[in-house]
Amino acid sequence: MRHRQSGRRFDMPTAQRMAMFRNITTAVLEHGGVLTTEARAKESRGFVERMVTLGKRGSLHARRQALAFVYDPKVVAALFDEIAPRYAERPGGYTRVVKLARRAGDGAKLARLELV
């Protein structure tokens, strides 16, 4: 039983799951949004929010923490220089999950994870 266990496992090992979250986070920060399943969007939301918070902090340590998670250094530079200043006055809630239609192939619920 999984009493008090938070988070979805997506039927994959932890390293693979974290790589998926890192890919989704990098894509959202690079393109402003990404189309994925609703469950993946909801789970990835926290990682994107954490990266924007690091960008708002703006210190060298925060930049290195973001570089350790996000795959593309150019995306981290854009995060600290362009994305984070937009949310300087906002106390949180940098992302939204927009629910879309079901996927044609398998009927999975689709959603778009995007920056507000």
N, C-alpha and C positions, 0 to 999 in steps of 0.2 A: 504494500500500500504506500501511497505517496502523500502521507499526511504532512501538511505544512511545507511542501516542496514547491517553490515558486519557479516559474519559467517553463517554457516548452522545450522538449528535447529534439523534436523534428526527426526522430529515428536516425540520428547520426552521432558519431563520436564527438566529444567536446571540442577537439582541435578543428575538426571539419565545420562544426557549428559556429565556432568563433571566427573562422575564416569567412564563412558566409556573412556574418554580421559585419566584419571588416569590409567586405566587398560592397555590401549594401550601403554602409556608412560612407565609404569613399564615393560611390556613385551619387548619393544624395547631395553630398557637399560639392561634387564636381558639376552636376547637371541641374541641381535645384530640386530634383525629385526623381523617383524611380517607381516603376510599375512592378508589383510583386503580389504574393498572396497576402490576404488580410492578416493571417497569423504571423507571418514573417515581418510584415510592416509594423505590427503592434510590438513585437519583441525587439525590433531594431530601433524603435523610436528612442529608447533610453540611451543607446550608444551615440546617436546623432546629437541628442541634447547635451550629453557629456562633452562631446567635442566642441560644440558651440560655447559651452561654459568655459572650457579651457582656452578657447580663442578670446573670450572676453577678458580672461585673467591676464593674458598677454605677456607673461613672464617667460624667461628662457626655459625654466623648468616645465612650464605648461606646454611650450612648443615642442620640447623633447618628448613629453608624454604623448602628445598628439602624433608626432612622427613615429612613435612606437606602435601606434594602433592603425593609423591611416596608411594605405599602401603608397600613395603618390605624394612626394614632397611638394610638388607644385600645388596640389590641392590644399596642403597644410598652409602654404604661403598665402593662398587665396583666402583660406579660412581666417587667418590672423589679420590680413590686410583689408579684406573686402566684406566678408560675411559677418564676422563678429561685431564690427563697429555698427552695423545696421541694428543690432539687438542690444546696444549699450544700455538703453533705458528700460529694456524689457526684463522682468524678473524671472522669466522661464517660459516654457511653452513655445519653443521655437519651431516645432513641427506639427503637421496635421496629417491624419490618415483619412483619405477620401475613399469611401467604399464604392466599388464599381460593379459591373455585371459579372456573371460567372464565366470562367474560362471555357471555351468551346470543347477542348479535348477531354478534360476530366471533370469539369463542373466545379473546379475549385473557386472559392470566393476571391476575387481580385480586389486590390486596393492600390492607391497611389500614396506613397509616403513622400511628403514634400515639405520644404521650408516655408514657414508662414511669410 
